[in-house]
């Protein structure tokens, strides 16, 4: 009988130890899970805070998102790569904004053989969209020389007229906007072309807002 009792006692102790072992494992799992959950919430709230950063510009509220600085103009969503605050030290020719502001139809052209052509293509696309949404300007694409990749008309500053001006996105070491006749030349490198495009649009938006006052 004593052997049987000892055997049962040993089994009971072993079972209790196993239960204790499982309990520790469960607690550890809960702790790790809790840490992971808190980390996830931290990432979510961190992203939420950055997405709610905003600036005001002439009555328009721009909010930072993963896509860029977003606002609503004429009831439609408009996205900028940079906020007006980030571009306040970038100076451009006032004539450039005025030339585009008065247009209803225009061309946006660039050199298809530019070293960073994809950057200029993106700038042209975004500028065309914003011109249409904000100012109701129809922007047509062009290239400065014939190219097998871009099946678009050859358009240079020589084709610019008062009725149909031309925006020439030119690859250059300096960043500036200047006017040559009825052609607005935006000179920049691959790093500043989006910023220069936004700066021109903000200048035009400023003119529009002042007219509406």
C-alpha positions in Angstrom: 0.0 0.0 0.0 2.8 2.4 0.9 4.4 1.9 -2.5 1.1 2.6 -4.3 0.7 5.8 -2.2 4.2 6.9 -2.9 3.7 6.2 -6.6 0.4 8.3 -6.6 2.1 11.1 -4.7 5.0 11.1 -7.2 2.5 11.3 -10.1 0.6 14.1 -8.3 3.8 16.2 -7.7 4.9 15.6 -11.3 1.5 16.7 -12.6 1.6 19.8 -10.4 5.1 20.7 -11.6 4.0 20.3 -15.2 1.0 22.5 -14.6 3.4 25.1 -13.0 5.6 24.9 -16.0 2.7 25.5 -18.4 1.6 28.4 -16.3 5.0 30.1 -16.5 5.0 29.6 -20.3 1.5 31.0 -20.6 2.5 34.1 -18.5 5.6 34.6 -20.7 3.5 34.3 -23.9 1.1 36.9 -22.5 3.9 39.3 -21.6 5.5 39.0 -25.1 2.1 39.4 -26.7 1.4 42.5 -24.6 4.7 44.0 -25.6 4.0 43.3 -29.3 0.5 44.8 -28.9 1.8 48.0 -27.3 4.5 48.3 -30.0 1.8 48.0 -32.7 -0.3 50.7 -31.0 2.8 52.8 -30.8 3.4 52.5 -34.5 -0.2 53.2 -35.3 -0.4 56.3 -33.1 2.9 57.5 -34.4 1.6 57.3 -38.0 -1.6 58.9 -36.9 0.2 61.9 -35.4 2.4 62.4 -38.4 -0.6 62.2 -40.7 -2.4 64.9 -38.8 0.4 67.5 -39.1 -1.1 70.4 -41.0 -0.4 73.9 -42.2 -2.6 76.7 -43.4 -2.1 78.6 -46.7 -4.4 81.4 -47.7 -7.4 79.7 -46.1 -6.5 76.2 -47.3 -5.5 73.5 -44.8 -2.9 71.1 -46.0 -2.4 67.9 -44.1 0.7 65.7 -44.3 0.0 62.1 -45.5 2.0 59.3 -46.9 1.1 60.5 -50.4 2.2 64.1 -49.6 0.5 67.3 -48.5 -3.2 67.0 -49.2 -5.9 69.6 -49.3 -9.3 70.2 -51.0 -9.7 72.9 -53.7 -12.9 73.3 -55.7 -14.3 70.3 -53.9 -11.5 68.0 -55.1 -8.4 66.5 -53.5 -5.1 68.1 -54.4 -1.7 66.7 -53.5 1.5 68.6 -53.2 5.0 67.1 -52.6 5.9 70.0 -50.3 4.2 72.4 -48.0 4.3 76.2 -48.6 6.4 76.5 -45.4 9.1 74.2 -46.8 9.4 76.3 -49.9 9.3 79.8 -48.5 13.0 80.3 -49.2 12.6 79.3 -52.9 12.3 82.4 -55.0 10.8 82.3 -58.5 10.0 84.9 -61.2 6.5 86.4 -60.5 6.1 86.7 -64.3 6.2 82.9 -64.5 3.2 82.4 -62.3 1.3 85.3 -64.0 2.0 83.8 -67.5 0.5 80.4 -66.5 -2.3 81.9 -64.4 -3.9 83.5 -67.4 -3.7 80.4 -69.6 -6.6 78.1 -70.5 -4.6 75.7 -72.6 -0.9 75.0 -72.5 1.8 72.4 -73.2 4.2 70.9 -70.7 7.3 69.6 -72.4 10.7 68.1 -71.5 13.7 66.5 -73.1 13.0 62.7 -73.3 16.8 62.1 -73.3 17.3 63.8 -69.9 19.4 61.8 -67.5 16.6 61.7 -64.9 13.7 61.7 -67.3 11.4 59.8 -64.9 11.5 62.6 -62.4 10.5 65.1 -65.1 7.8 62.9 -66.4 6.4 62.6 -62.8 6.5 66.4 -62.4 4.7 66.9 -65.7 2.0 64.4 -64.8 1.4 66.0 -61.3 1.5 69.5 -62.7 -1.0 68.7 -65.4 -3.4 67.2 -62.9 -3.1 70.1 -60.5 -3.5 72.7 -63.2 -6.7 71.1 -64.3 -8.1 70.6 -60.8 -7.2 74.0 -59.3 -7.2 76.4 -62.3 -9.3 74.5 -64.9 -6.2 74.7 -67.3 -5.9 71.9 -69.9 -2.3 70.8 -70.1 -1.1 68.8 -73.1 2.1 66.7 -73.1 5.0 67.3 -75.4 8.7 66.5 -75.9 11.5 68.7 -77.1 12.8 66.2 -79.6 11.4 63.1 -81.3 11.7 59.9 -79.3 10.5 56.4 -79.8 9.4 56.0 -76.2 7.2 59.1 -76.1 4.7 59.3 -79.0 4.0 62.9 -78.4 4.3 66.1 -80.5 7.6 67.9 -80.5 7.1 71.1 -78.5 9.7 73.7 -77.6 9.7 77.3 -76.4 9.5 78.3 -80.1 6.0 76.9 -80.3 4.8 79.0 -77.4 2.1 81.6 -78.1 0.0 84.0 -75.9 -3.0 81.7 -76.4 -1.1 78.5 -75.8 2.0 79.0 -73.6 4.6 76.3 -73.0 6.1 75.0 -69.8 9.5 73.6 -70.4 10.8 71.3 -67.6 14.6 71.7 -68.2 17.3 69.6 -66.5 19.9 72.0 -65.0 22.3 72.3 -62.1 20.5 75.4 -60.8 16.9 75.7 -59.7 14.9 78.6 -61.1 11.8 79.6 -63.0 12.1 82.2 -65.8 10.1 83.5 -68.7 11.2 83.6 -72.3 8.4 85.1 -74.5 5.4 83.0 -73.9 7.4 80.1 -72.5 7.9 79.4 -68.8 11.2 77.5 -68.2 11.5 75.5 -65.0 15.1 74.6 -64.6 16.1 72.1 -61.9 17.8 68.9 -61.1 16.2 65.6 -60.2 16.0 66.5 -56.5 14.2 69.9 -56.9 11.9 69.5 -59.8 8.9 68.6 -57.7 9.6 71.4 -55.3 9.8 73.9 -58.1 6.6 72.6 -59.6 4.8 73.1 -56.3 6.3 76.5 -55.8 4.8 77.7 -59.1 1.4 76.2 -58.2 1.4 77.9 -54.8 2.2 81.2 -56.5 -0.7 80.8 -58.9 -3.0 79.7 -56.0 -2.0 82.9 -54.2 -3.0 85.0 -57.2 -6.3 83.1 -57.5 -7.1 83.6 -53.8 -6.4 87.3 -54.0 -8.7 87.7 -57.0 -11.5 86.1 -55.0 -11.2 88.4 -52.0 
